[in-house]
């Protein structure tokens, strides 16, 4: 028991110290975890810890992550991504494997060795890339979506790879490999690809078509169970009103799916992803996500630390130039393939760089395939150890590539795009920054009323689409003072700021308030706290992007409860008036430099407002309701 607690304490304290420091230095959490693992590696060696076994357990974080990703997608969205799944993901795997195989043969490896090496390096790290994309808010970008499609295809590709590799086995390697572990364990494949050796299996002894039939049956069971059985199950569990029981049920679901996929020789990650997609429209989706997400974060953090701790520095420093050369060579090959494929599917600018840099590494499934190849006498243990080190080094370098993307590629791209901003010939009296869903509706309304508008947007693809419909939109970055000047800000009556990025909105507001105080600013706010930030900058006409639609939904709810349209509108307006009054009062004590929950004045003000205005609003609602009944009577 003491040994276990010491081990747990070692990993926890390493992560708690290293990750905040890495984030503060702008390195990201993944690199922080990797550094933490490297730092504690000597201590783990002294304690005789089997880091590989811990990594087997921690890799379940990848399975949970893909379940959560599936929850964010709908089957329709998967079908829309089919081009990227096949063309980008499939092309990356096949082309990379072929190139690596060819180069390996040039270096003297036999073709079956070279093919195995090519397949291993064709895969990228789902764990690192998705974690980093989500952490940096890049998941919704075109490059982020393309990266996800490629990673999903690679996860699926592990299944045929595990079926193909045994055909490359060479009996003469049995004595060399001995069926023993290499680096990351001989039974490592259980976590993702199912049990291909001893143990429980529903496909053992079956021929090809029988195995395929059982596997399809398992996938069908996941889809049907997710559609028809999970809702009654969670409804039954929710009756107990115990949050921990719901959490246990959610984990039971994920573990059970992983176990089922393993029994039929399929990828656990694929099975849980499909289940997540099936449950994407479930009313329990958000509850599942909030309950499981902490386990994903902890397990992935533990996995990254085991990657760092498993780096064999004695082997590395014994031939450092060779390993660095191999690692950089593999990453250059993958980068080149992805960059070209990204261009073919239509990615441009920073999105193409994000895809190519983000997926340039080898991945955790490489550990699975390496141990599988040694256990099945496909690769010699000595070669597998060297390849394993290349995989780990490429993963270690990946956070640095994301830093390079943020600090070099993005700023350079912005500079290049700024130089190509459109010339604004006839500025209008209303300047609209951002012609998306919000800015587009505003522009249509004021144009219909006869006012001349100038629309500036920074999404070149969006502008191209709008121009096809004859909608004139100028390309440029509205956060730049010179572009605002070119757009006629000094002659504008109103500026409508409807861009997505909070910091971008703040930058424009700050500049206009300071230099053009006579221009009326209407700013789009993402949430309540963004309202407070804009208020502190001097903006007084602030529209929360979901607020008015929420008021309309509230009015519809009152009408559905039997209130007339006029009474429902009056009740909504009563709420609106008090909410706006409260917003102004709270905004006066909000400090943009202090987190809201750590600001005593803010916390006290909100508590007071809830205690005083809550009952007052309830009384006003009751008064309106009573008036409605008396009028009806």
N, C-alpha and C positions, 0 to 999 in steps of 0.2 A: 504493500500500500504506500509506504514511504517513497519507494522508488518511482511509483507512478506519479505521486504528487510532485516530486522533484522534477520529473520530466515535463509534466504539464506546466509547472511554474517556469521552467527554463524557456519553453516556447512562448509562453504568454508574456513574460517580461521582455524577451527579445523583440517581439512584435510591438509591444506597447512603447518601447523606447525608440526603435528604429523607424517605424512607419510615420509617426508624427514629424520626426526630424526630416525624413525624406520628403514628405509633403511640403513642409515649410521651405525646403530648399528647391522646391519645384520639380522633384524627381518622380513623384507619383508613388502610390501605395505599393504597387507590384515590385518596383525596384527596392523599396524599403523592406519588404518581406524577404526578397532574395538576399539582400545584404545581411539581414538578421540571421538567416540560415547559415550564411558563410561564417558569421561571427561566432555562432554557437557550435559549429562543426567540431572544433577540437574538444570541447567539453562533452559532446555526445559520444565522441570516440573514446574518451576516457571512461565514460559511464557504460560503454559497451552497448549502446542503443542501436537497434536495427532500424535505421532510418527508412529503409525500403518498405518495411511492413507498415510504418506510419504513413508513408506516401500512398500505399495501397488504399488505406482508409480515407486519407484526405482527398483522393481523386474523386470520391463520391460528390465532392463539391461541384465538379464539372457536370455530373448528372443532374444535380439540383438546379444548377444554373440554366441548363437547357430546358428543364421543366418550366422555370420561370420565364424564359424567353418565349416558350410556346404559349404561355398564358397571355402574352402581349400580342399574339398573332391570331388571325382567323384563317380558316381554310381558304377563303377567297384570296387573302393576301399571299398565301403560299403559292396558289395557282398563278397569281400575277408575277411572282418571282421566278417562274419556271425557266425563263430565258437565262437569268443569271445563275440559277442553280445548275443547269446543264452546261451552258456555254462558258461561264466564268469559272465556276467551281470544278466542273468536270475537265474543262480545258487546262486549268492550272495543275490538277493532279496528273493528267496524262502527259502533258508537255514537260513538266518539271521532272517527272519520273524518267521520261525518255532521255532528256538532256543529261541528267545525273548519271543515268546508266551508261550512256555513251562515253562520258568523260571518265567514269570509273573503269571502263574497259580499256580506254587509252592508257590509263595508269597501270594496266596489267591485271585487273581483277577478272576472273572468269565471268561469263555472261550471267550465270544464275546468282552469283554474289552481287554483281552490278545491278541486276534487276531488284533484288531485295533492298539494296542501299537506295536505289532510286525511289522505291515505294515509301521507304521510311522518311526520306527528306521531302517527299511531295506534300506531306501534311504540315499544317501550321498549328499554332497553339490557340485553341478555343478559349482556354482559361484566361490567358494573359490578354488576348486581343479584346474579347467581349468585356472583361472587367475594366480594361483601360478605356474602351469606347464609352461605356456607361459612366465611368468616373469623370471623364472629361466632357460629357454631354455631346458626343459625336455620333451616337448610335442612330439618330434620326436623319443624319446627313446622307447624301447619296453615296458617298464613299463608305460610310458606316453600314448602310444597308447592303451594299455590294460585298463588303467584308463578311457580314453575317451570312449572306447567301453562299459565299465560297466556303466558309467554315462549316456550314451545315452539310454541304455536299461532301466535304472531306470526312466528316464524322460518319456519314452513310457509307463512304468508300472504304472505311475500315473493314466492313463486313466482307466484301469480296476479296479484299487483301488477305484477310485471315484464312479465307478458303483457298486462295491461290498459293500462298507461301509454302504450305506443306508439299506441294508438287515440286518445289525446288530443293527439297531435302536431299542431303548426301550422306549415305550411311557411314562413310569414312570419317565424318565429323563427330560421330557418337563418342568416340574415345576422347576427342578434344573437348567437346562441350560437356559430355557426361550427363546431359540433362540437367545440369546444375544451374543455379541462378547466375545472372550476370548483372551486376550493378543494381538493377531495379527488380530483380526477382523473376524466377522462371514461371510463376503463375500469375504474372501481372496482367495477362490478358483477361482475367476473369472480370475485372472492373468494368471494361468497356465492351469487350468483344465476346463475352460469354466464355464458358468453360470448354476449352478445346483439349483438355487432358482428362485426368481422372476426376471423379466426383459425380454429383447428380447431373443428369442431362436427359432431356426428353427426346433428343435426336440421336443419341448414341446407337450405333448399329443400323441406322436408317440409310437408304440410298439417297441420291441427289433429289429426285422428285418428291420423295416422302419427307425429307428434311424441309424442302421448300414449302410443302403443304402445311406442315406443322408450324413453320415460321409465319406463314400468311395467316394461319388460324390464330396465332398469338397476337399478331397485329390487329386482326379483326376483333379479338376479345378486348384489346385495349380501347379500340374506337367505340365499340358497342357499350362496354362497361363505363367508359367516360361519359357517354351520351345518356345512358338510362339508369345506371346504378349509383353514381356518385351523389346525385341530388338527394335521393331518399336516404342515403347513408349519412350525409352531412346534416340533413334535416333531423334525423334521429339523434345524432351526436349533439346538435345545437340545443336540444331540449334539456340536456343536463346543465346548460349554462356554465360550463367550466371551460375557460379558455385553454388551459393546458391539455384538456382532452381533445379539443379541436386540433391543437398543434400536433399531438400524438397521432391523430388520425391522418393528418396531412403527411406526416413523415412516414406513416405506415403505407400510405398510398404510393409514395415515391419509392420506398424500399421494395415494396411488393412488385411494382412494375419493373424495377431493375432486376429483381430476382427472376421474374418470368422471362424477361429478355435473355438473361444469362442461361436459363434452362433450355432455351431453343437456339442458342448459339448466335444471338443477335446483339447489337450494341445497346447497352442499358441507356446510354444517352439518347439514342434514337427513340426508344420506347417511351421514355419520360417526356421527350419533346413532343411526340405525337399526342400523348395524354394532355399535355399543356395546351396544345392547339385545340383539342376537342373541348377542353374546359374554358376556352377563351371567352365564351359567351355566358358562362355560368354566373349566377348571382353570388356564388361563393369565391369568385376569382380573386377579388381584392383581399379577402380574409386569408385565403391560401397564400397569396404573395407575401403578405405582412408576417405570417407565422413562419414561413420557411426561409425567407430571405436572410435572417441572421445566421442560420446554419450554413447557408451558401457562403456568406462572407468569411466566417470562421474557418470553414474547411478549405476554401481556396487560399486563404492566408497561410494556413498550415501547409498546404501543398506547395506553395511558392517557397516557403522556408525549407521544406525538405529538398526541393530542387537545389537551392543554394548549398545546403548541408551535404548533398551527395556529390558535389564536384570534387573529383580526385585531383587535388593540386599537385601531388607528387608526380602523377602521370602527366599533368598539364605542363608543369615547369620542366619536366624532362625533355619535352619537345615542343616548347612554347611556339616558336615560329610556324611549325607545321600545323598545329591545332588552330592557331589564329588564321592562318592562310586557308585552311579547309573551311572554317566557320564563315569567314568573309566571302569565300568563293561560293558556298552554298547560298548565302543570303543574297549575293549579287545575282545569281541565277534566278532565284525565286522573285526577286525584285523586278528583274527584266521581263520575265514571263507575265507577271501581274500587271506591269505598266503597259505592256503591249495589249493584253486582253482588256484592261480597263479602257484603253483608247478605242478598241473595237466595239465595246458595248456602249460607248458614248460618254464615259466619264471624262471630265475636263478639270483642269486647274488643280486645286487643292484636294478635290475628291479622288482624283487619280493617284496623287502622291500618298494620300492617306491609305488607300487600298494597298499600294505596292510596298510602302514602308511598313505598314502594320502587320502584313502577313508574310514578311520576308524571313521569318524564323522557322525552325523546325518546332514540333510541338510535343505535348505530353503523350500523344498516341505513338510517337516514336519510341518512347520507353516501352509501351505495350508490345510493339512489333519487334523491338530488339530482343527483349526477353523471350518472346515467342519464337523468334528465329533460332536462338541458342538452344532452347528447350527442345526444338524439333530438328536439330542438326542441320540448320540451313546456313548459319554463319558461325565461324569460329569465335570462341569467347573473347580472344584477344582483340580481334577486329571489332566485335560488338562493343567492348569497353571503350575503344577509341571513338567509335561513332556516337556512343552515348555521351561522351564528353563534348563532342561537337554540338549535339542537340541541346545540352544544358547551356553551353556558352552562347548559342544563338538566342535562347530564351533570356539569358542574362542581359544580352545586348539590346533586346527589344524595347524596354522602357527608354533607353537612350535614343532610339529611333523616333519614338513619339515626341521626345523633347526636341529633337532636331526638327521634326515636322512643325511643332508649335512655334519654335523660336526662329527658325530660318525660312521654312517653306511658306508658312502662312503670311508672315510680314512681307516677304518678297513678292508673293502673289498679290497681296493688297496693293503694294507699290506699283506693280506692273499694271494692275487693273485700274488704279487711279489715273494713270497716264492715258488710259484709253476711255476715260469717262466721256459721255456724249456732250456735245456743245448745245446748250440750252438757248434757243434763239428768241423766243417770245415768252418770257416769264408771266405767269398768271397772278391773280390776286390771292389765290389760295394755293399754298404749297403743301403737297401731301408726300410724306416720306414713308414709302412702303406701300406697294400696290398688291397686297395679298388679300386675304378674306375680309379683313377689317377696312383697310384703306380703299379697297375696291368698291365696297358698298358706299362709303362716304363720298368717294369721287362720283359715283353714278347719281347720288342724290343732289349734290350741289351743282353738278353739270346740268342736270335736268331743270334746275331752277334758274339756269342762265349764267352761272358764274364760270369764269375761266380758271382752269386749274393747271398746275405744273406738278407732274408726278415723277418722283425719283425713286428708283428701286435698285438694289444691289445684286439681284438674282438674274443673271443674264438669260438663263433658260426661260424664266418667267416672262421676261421682256420679249423674247422671241415669240413665245406663244401668244402674248397679248397683241403684238404687232400683226399677227396673222388675222386677227379680228378687227384690225384697223384702230386699235387703242394705242394712242401715242404715249409712250413711257420712256423717260430718259434713264440711261444707265449711269450709276455713280454712287458713291458712298456719302450718304447724307450726314455722317458724323464729321466730315471734313469741312472746316470753315470756308475754304475757297469755293467748294461746290455749292454751299448754301448761298454764298454771295452771287455766284453765277446763276443760281436759280431765282434770284430776285428777292431774297429774304428782306432786304431793306424796304422794298415797295409792297410786300405782301401784307394783307390784312390779318390773315390767319395762317398758322402752320399746324398741320395735323400730323402727329408723329405716331405712325402705326407699324413700326418695325418690331420684330420679335425680341431682339436681344435687350435685356434690361439695361446693361451698361451703355449700349448704343443710344437708347432713349434718354438716359441720364446725361450723356455727353452733349446731345443736341439741345436739351432743355437748358443745361448750364450755360452753353454758349449764347443761345438766343436771349435768355433772361439778362445776361450780362451786357450784351452788345446791341440788342434790338428790343428794348423793354416795351415798345409800343405795339409789337406784334403779339396778337393773342395766341397763346399756345394751348392746343388740345392734345394731350398726351395719353397714349395707351399704357395702362399699367397691368403687369402680369398677375399681381395679387395685392393683398392688403398692405403688406410691408413695402412693396414697391410704391404704393400710393404715398406712404409716409416719406419715402426717400425723395420722390418728386416734389412733395409739398415743401420739404426742407430746402429744395433747390429753387423754390420760388414759383413753381407751377401751381395754378389754382383751378384749372379745368382738367380734371383727371378722370379718365373713364376706365374702370376695371373691365378687362376683356370679357369676363363671363358674368358680370354682375347683372346687366340688364336682361340677359337671357334667363338668368336665375329668377329674377323678379317675374318675368312672364310665365315661367313654369309654376311659380308660387300662385300666381293669379289663376292659372288653369286648374291647380289643385283645389283652390277655394271654389271655383265653379263646379268642379266635379263633386264637391261635397254638398252642393245644393244652393250655393249663394248665387244671386244674380250677378251679371257682368259688372254693373255699376258698383255694387257693394264689394265684390271681389277686388275691383280696381282701387276702391277706397281703402281697403285693408292693406293692400300692397303698398299704397302710397304712404300709409301710416308707418309701416315698417321702414320704407325708404327714407322718410324724413328723419326718423330717429337714428337710423344707421349713419346717415350723412353727418348729422350733428355730432354723433359719437366719433366719427372718423376725424373731424376737425379738432375736437378736444384732445384726442389721443395723439394726433400728429404733432401737437405742440410739445409733447414730452418725449417724443421718439428721437433717439440719437442714432444716426447712421453708423457711428463708430463703435457702438456697443450692441452685441446680440440682444434681441428683444427680451429673452428670458433672464438676462443678466442685468437688465436696467430696472432698478427698484422703482423709479418713478413711473415707468411704463407699466410694470406689473401691477402696481397699486392703483393706477388710473383705470386699467382694464377691469380689475376686480370691483372697483367702485362703480364703474359704469354698468357692469353686469348686475350688481346688487340693487342699484337705484333705477336704472332704465328698464331692466327686465320686467319687473312688476308693473311699471307705468305703461309699457307697451302692451302687456297682457290686458290691463284695464281698458286701454283704448280699443283693442280688438274686441273685447267683450261689449263695449259700448256700441261699436259699429254693428256687431252681430245682433244685439238687442234691438237696435233701430231697424234692422232688416226684418226682424220677426214682427215688430209692431206695424211696420208698413204693410207687410204681407197679410197681417190679421185685419 
